[in-house]
């Protein structure tokens, strides 16, 4: 069999490597006799290696994969992620080996393949079932390669737990539901590694992405390659994306890969390997530092004070918002947990139940620093507690808030309005239209008529408090205020919807005008062409009669085409206007949603 054909069938990136290699110069041997002797010696060694390979009965790398997968799954589930992993290999033969290995060790029936062909029987069955499921919903594109990827990814997302993929699995797919990546074969090209991790570490990922790399520590070259990838390109340390600033300095990942391959092929001793890698790392360091300096200089030259001020305000607003949400989440667990939760310093608490004790932290940086469990909004425990809290009935009670003795929450509004008393009602307005929106509506009636806005209600609710009895009678004006506040929120939703509708109509109108302008341009271009043809015809008296008749016929054909275009143009414009109106009607219908007002609770309060 042609070796190039066999390799091309096994490696998805073979064509790319061949294309790069063909650009290199072919060097002819200067001493044929010496070259023959070297080839014979190398062939002898290869045969010895082949015999040695046949004598191996167990694969330590495969055994370690089973261990790594189990630990990876355990850690992923502990962090709240799904039991899913993608294993990257360089060849399809390795895919088949891993399929058999994993199937024989408890993963049978939960493995899918993704490579450049996907001609195996399992993939064909998945593809056929996927086409049947989506035959009426417009998902099928008609491209077998694209649809096969979509089918395998859907199978991986909904049913399978392991995806074994070659480089084809790193291109054009989204796997944000998977947070465990295994580089069984680690490529030398840093851009391919970034692409692999980027399939999972993207918008919509809810968990930290864990990357497991297989490395032969006894191979000096393998160790140095990993050091370059990890430390120089920072592909596996810190947050993913930190490598962006240096990956852009590599003109071609294949060029870097070829340099590594050359070291493997030419260096025979550990000293030679270390020397070549030291030289390569020095070249990279110099080039990377130059590019980073140039990038920073460009930013400083184009970054005016106004832009810097806006970004600073945006960052501060974001941090304030995150801190407020984190504080609310922590307070919720402390209040909901009662005897099961013991508060520590800000952002942290200890959860104890049935002899199980864990320290949770709602600030991820602090959690990482102190070794706590970072509590996410979508953590299973958080979801369970929130669901319970939402469904629990809230009794109508009287609450005393203690502002006087609260050192952490000093509110100037309450200092100016001491002994504030009144009734608080909270309703939820649900709007089901283009999207489903939910809004909390606070309605407060105080004894002395002082208005309390929504932000102040949130601040008051963070004060230490105690239940002092049942709620008093509702103020007569409370129901009227609730209705007024609900109407005000509805008016705000209507305003936002109106702005959205007008903006979308403007886009559709602009699009329609562009289509009409395109028809006018086509007619205008045709007029120019006819005029030019007529000019040539009139000036061609010296041409043969047959050629002049042919030119005249061409002009006549163009004029007939112009007549037809003029007739059709009005119909096309009418069709464009009709389609525009139809789309606007669809938007209008979607925006005409329904409102639902649900009462959540009503309490009497006093603030001392």
N, C-alpha and C positions, 0 to 999 in steps of 0.2 A: 504494500500500500504506500502511496505517496505520503511521506512524513508530514509535509506541509498541509496536505488535505486532512490527515488524521488529527494533527494539532488544531487545525481550524475548526474541526467538528467538536473538539473537546474544550477549547478556550473561547469564551465570548469575545475577548478583546484581541484575538490573534491578528485579525485584519489590521487593526490599529497599530499593533507592534510591527507588523511587516511593512506597513506604509512608512513608518518612521525609519525602520532599518534600511529601506531601499534608498533613503536619502544619503546614507553613509557611503564613504568611498570603499570600493572593493580592493583590498591589498593582495597582490599576487605573491606567493612565496618566492623567496630569492634562492633557497637551497632545497630543491625538490627531494633529494635523498634524505636530508636531515628531517624534512617535513614528514616523509613517509615513515621514518623511524618513530617520530613523536606520535603520529596517528596510531601506529601499531601498538605502542606502549600504552596509549590512552584506551585503546580498544580492549586491551588485556585487562586493564583495571576495571573498565566498565563491566566486563563479563564477571569479574570477581565480585563486584558490587551487586550484580544481578543474582548471583548464587547466594550471596549473603542475605539479600532481600527475601529470597524464597525460603530461607531457613527461619525467618522470623515468624513466630506463631501468634504473638500478641502485639497489639498496637497500643503503646503507652499513651500516645496522643489521643486516640479514641477513648481509652479508659478515662483519661482526665476530662474529656468533653462531657461524659456522663456525670462526673462529679461536679463540674462547673455549672452544668445546666441545672442540676438539682439545687445547688446553692443559689444560683441566680434566680430561679423561680421562687425559692423561699424568701429571698430578700425583696423581690418585686411584690409578692403578695403582702409582705409585712408593710411595705410602703403604700399599699392600697392599689397597686397596679394589677393588670390582668396577667394570667399565666400564659404568656406568649413570648416567643423568642425568634429572632431571625438569625440564621447561621450563614455567614458568607464564606464561600469557597472560591478557588480560582478555576476549577475544572469540573466538568460534568461527571467524570469518573469518580471524583471525590464525593460529589453529590450522591451517587448511587451507593458508594461505600457507607456514607453516613446514614442514608435511608435504611439500609440493612442493619447497621449497628443500632440505631435508635429503635427500629421496629422490634428487634430482638430483646430490647431492654425496657419494655413497658410503654413505648410511644406509638405502637402500631395503630394505624387508623387516624392519627392526629397530625400527620406530616404532609406538607404540600411542597411542590417543586416550583422554582422559577428560574428559567434560563433563556437563552436566545431562541430555543426551538419549542420546548415543552411538548415533545412528541410522545411522552410516556403515556401509558393507558390511564393512569390516575388523572393526569391533567386533561386528557381528552374527555373523561367522564365529567369532570368538574366543569369544563367548558360547555359541554352539551346541556348539563343541568342549568347552568347560568343562563344560556340562551333561551331555554324554555321559561325560566322565571321572568325574564325581562323582554319577552317577545312583543309585549303590547305597551311598554312604558317609555319607549324612545331612547333607552340607555345604550342599545347596541349600535356601535359606530359603523360596522361593516369591515373594519380592519381587523384581521384575525390576530395580529400581534398585539394591538392595543386592547382588544376585547379579551384575549387570553390573560393578559396581565390583570385586567379588571376582575375577571372571574376568579383567578387564583387569590388575589388580594381579598376579595369578598369571602371566599372560603376560609382564608386565614383569619379574617376578622370575626366571622360568625361561628365557625366550627372547629378549625384546626388550632393547634397550640404551637406548632413549629413550622417555620418557613425556611427551607434550605435554598439559598439563592446564589447564583454567580453574579458577575457585574451587572447583568441585565436587571437584577432585582434592585439595583441602586439608581436606576434611571426612570424618571417619570412616574413614580408612584408615591403615595402618601401612606405612611404606616404609623401615624401618631398614636394609635391605640396600642402599639407595642413599645415597651420601654427596656427591653433586654436585647443587646446586640452581641453576637459572638463572631469575632474575626478568626475563624479556624485557620484560614490562610491569610496572612497579613500582607497586603500589597505594599510595594515600595513607593508607589505613587501617592503622595500626601493628598492630592486632589481627589483621588478615588476614595480614600478613607473619609475625607470630609463629606463626600457625596453619600457614602454609606450611612454615616451617623445622621446626616441631614434628612434621611427618609423618615426617621423616627423623631428626631429632635426638631420639631417644627410647630407652627401655631396649632393649638388644639391638644398638644401633649400635656397630660395632667400629672405626670410623675417624672422624677429624675431618671434620665436615660443611663442605664448601666452598660458599660462596654467591657467585654472580656476579650483579651488578646492572648493568642497562643504564641509562646516564644521559647525557642530552644536556647537556654542559657549556656549550654556547653559550646555553642557556635559563636565565636567572637564577632563574626560579620553580622549575624542576626541580632546580637546584642547592640552593636553600634548603630545598626539601622533603626532599631526601636528607640534608642536614645535620641537619634536625630528627629524621628517622627514625634516623640513625646515632648522633648525639651525644646528643641529648636523650633518646631512648628506648633508645639503646644496642642496637639490633637487630642490628648487624653487627660489633660490636667485642667482643672478649673471648669468654668462654664464653656460649653461648646460655642464656637464663634470667635473665641479669642485668637484663633489661627488666621482669621480673615486678613488681618493686617500684614501677615507675612506670606500667606499663600499667593497673594496678588503679585508678589515680587518674582515668582517662578514663571519664566516665560512658557515653559511646557513641563507638565508633570512627567511626561514620557522622557524628556531630556534628563531629568533627575533620575528617573528609573534606569535609564541606560548607563548613567555614571555608576550607579550601584551594581548593575549587572557586570560592568567592566571590572569592578573591584573583585567580585566573586570569581570571575573567569581568570584573572591574571595573577591574583595574590595567592600564594601557597602557604605562607606562614602567618602566625598571629601578629608578628611584628610588622610584616608588610601590610596586613589588613588595617592595623591601628594607624600606621603612617598615612595610608591613602585616605582613610576616613578623617584623620586630623586635618589633612589638606582640604578635603571637601567641606568640612565644617567651617574651616577658616574662610573659604571662599563664600560660603553661604552667609556667614555672619557679617562679612563686609558688605555684601550686596543687600542683605535685608536691612541693615542699619542705614545704608544710604537711602533706600526707598522709603523707610519710615521717617527719616529726617525730612525728605522732600515732601512727603504727605503732610506732616505737621506744619511745615512752612507754608504750604498751600492753604491749609485751613486758617492759619493765623492771618494770612494776607486777605482772605475773603470773608472773615468772620467779624462783622462789625458789632458795635456795642448793643445795638437794638436787638439783633438776633440772639446775642449772648444773654441779654436780660430776659427775653421771652423764654428761652430754654431753661433758664434758672427758675423763673416763676412756674413753668410747667413741671419741673422736677420737684419743687417744693410742694405744689398742689398735689402731685401724685403721692409723695411721701406722707403728707398730712392725711390724705384719703385712706392710704393703706394702714397707717397707724390707727386711725379711728375704727376701721373695720376690724383690725386685729384686737383692739381693746374690747369692742363689742363681743367678738367671738369668745375671748377669754372670760369676760363677765358672764356670758351665757352659760358656759360650762360650770363656772363656779356656782351660779344660782341654780341651775338645773341639777347639778350633781349632788348638792346638799352634802350628806355625810360621806359620799363616795369620793369627793374632790376636796383636796387640801390646797389652798392657794399658796404660792411662793411669792417671790418678788414679781414685779410687773412682767406680763406676758407669759408666765409659767405657772403650772399647777401639777399636783401629783394626783393620779387617778388610782384608786384602790378598790378592788372588788374580788371576792372569793380568793384571797391570798395573792392576787395578781397586782403588781405595782409598776406603774410606768410614769415617767416625767414627760409631760407634753409642753411644747413651746410654740406660740403662734408667730414668732419671728424667726424666719428660716436661718438668717445669719447667726443669730444668737443660739438657735438650736444646734447648728453645726459646730459652733464653738464650744458649747457645753455638753455635747453628746446627747441632747434630748431628742425626742421624736417630734418632728415638725408636723403640727396639726394643720392640715389643709381643709378648705371648705368642703371638698368632695371626699374627705376621709369617710370610710364606712361608718365609724362610730359617730362622727359629726352628722352625717346624713340621718342615721337612726334617731339620734337625740332631737334633731330639728323636726323630723316627721312626728315624733311623739309630742313635742311642744306645740306644733301647729294644730294637732287634733284634740288636744286636751281642752276641756271647757274652762273658761276664765270666770271665776266668781266675781260678783259685783261687791267690792269691799271699799273700806276707807283706809287710806295709807297716809302715814306721817313721814315726810322726808326731812332728814336732819342736815340742814345746811350750816348751822352754827358750829357744829363740832367736826365738820368735814374739812380737814386741812388740805386734802388733795384736790378738792373741787370748790374753788372760790369763784362765785358768780356775782359780778357787780350788779346785775339786774335784780337779784334777790336781796342784795344788801340795800338797794334803794327801795325795794318793795317787800318789807319784812312781814312775816305772818300771813303769807299769801294763802288763800283758801279758795276752793272751787270744785268744779267737776270736769273731768277729762273723758272724752269719748274718742275711740280710734276705730275707723272704718277702712275697708280695703275696696278700692274701686278697680274693677277689672274691665279692660277694654279689649274686645276681641274683634280685630279688624284686619288690616294688612299684616300686623303682628299682634301678639298678645302682650299687653302691657299691664302691670300692676302698680298701683299707687296707694300708699298709706295716707289717710286723711285724718289729721288731728283737729279736734274741735274742743276748745277750752272756754269755759264760762267761769269767771271769778266773781267773788262776792262784791268786790269794789269796782268791777267793770274794767280791770286792767287787761289789755290784750297780751296774749302769750303766743309767740310764733312757733313754727315747727322746730326750728333749731333749738330754741329754749326748752321745748318739751323733751328733746333728746338729752339735753344736758341735765335737766332735772331728774330724768329717769336713771341717771348714773349715780345719784346721791344715795348714801345709806338710808334705808327705809325700814319701816315695820308696819304690819297690819294692825290697826287699832279698832276694828269693828266692821260692821256692815256699812255699805254705801248709804248716804243720805238720799233724800229725794232729788230727782233731776231738776235742774233749773228749767223753768218754762221755755226759755229761749234756746235751750240746747238743741232740740230737734230741728228748729229753724236754722240754726247755725250749721248743723251737719249737712242739711240740704243745700245751703248756700255754698259751703266749702266744696261739696261734691259737684255742684254746678260750675264753680270756678275751675275745678280740675278738668271737667269735661270741656270747658271753653278753651283751656290751654291745650288739651289734646286736639281739639278742632283746629286751633291755630297752627299747631305743628303739622297736622295732616294737610291743611290748606297750603302751607308753604311747600310741603313735599309734592303735593299734586301740581301746583303751579310750576315747580322746578322740573318735574317729569314731563309736563306738557310742553314746556319750553324746549326740552331736549328732543321730544318727538317732532315738534314743529321744525326745529333746526335740521333734524335728520330728513324730514320730508322735503324741505327746501333744497337740501344737498342733492337729493334724488332728482328733483325737478331741474336743478341747475345742470346735473349730469346729462339729462335728456337735451337741454338747450345747447350744451357744449357739443354734444354729438351732432345736432343739426347744424350748428355753426361750423364745425369742422368739415361737415359734408358740403356745405355751401362753398367753403374755401377750396375744397378739392375740385368741385365742379367748375368754379371760376378759373382755376389754374389749368384744368384740362381743356376748357374752351380757348383759353389764351394760347396754349400750345397748338391746338388744332388750327386756329386762325393764322398762326405764323409758320405753318408747315406746308406751304404751297409747293415746296420743292420735293416733298416726300412722294413715294409711289401711291397710286390711287387706292390700292388694297389696304395699305397701312392707314390712310386717312379714313377709309370707311370703317375700319376696325376702331379707330379712335372715336369716331362719331357714335358708333354703337356703345362704346364704353361710357360716353357722356350721357347717352340716352338711358342706359341702365342706372347710372348714378341719379339721374333726375327722377326716374321711377321710384328708386329707393327713397329719395327725399320726400316724394309725395306720400309714400306709405308711412314714413317716419312722422310726417306732420299729422296724418290721420291718427296714427297710433299714440302719438304723444299726448293728445287730450285724454284718451282713454287711460293711459298710464298715470297721468296726473290725477285723474278722478280716482283711480285705484289707490294711489298713494294717500290721497285725502281720506278715503274711506277706511283704509287700514289705520291711519293716524287716529281717526275718531274712534275706531273699534278698540284700539289700545288704550286710549284715554278713558273710554267707558269701563274697560276692565279694571283700570286703576281706581276709578271712581267707586265701582261696586265693592272692591276690596277694602276701600277706606270707610265705607259705610258700615261700620261695625256696630256691635251691641255692647251696652254697658251693664255691668252687674255690680251692685253695691252690697258688700257683706259686712255686717257689724262684728267687730272683734271683741271689744270690751268697753266698759264704762266704769270709772272709779271716782270716788270722792277723794280729795287730797287736801293736806295742809302742809305748809313748809315752815319749819321753825329754825 
